[in-house]
Amino acid sequence: MKTNSRFIKSVIDAAEKNETVLPWTRGARRAAFIAKRQAPIKRKTA
């Protein structure tokens, strides 16, 4: 049972250290992405 609790503790520690930035998180990066997506499409004229 000791190895199991040690494993769970290491998994929890690793999860707390994870700082991956996901695209749907709030902030300036998300606002810039939404503005870019909503901008009108520029088309080339021939």
MOCOR-V852043 format. One record per helix or strand of 3 or more residues. SS is the DSSP state (alpha for helix, beta for strand). FROM is the first residue (numbers start at 1). LEN is the number of residues. If there is no record, write none. Layout:
ss,from,len
SS,FROM,LEN
SS,FROM,LEN
This chain:
ss,from,len
alpha,2,16
alpha,28,11
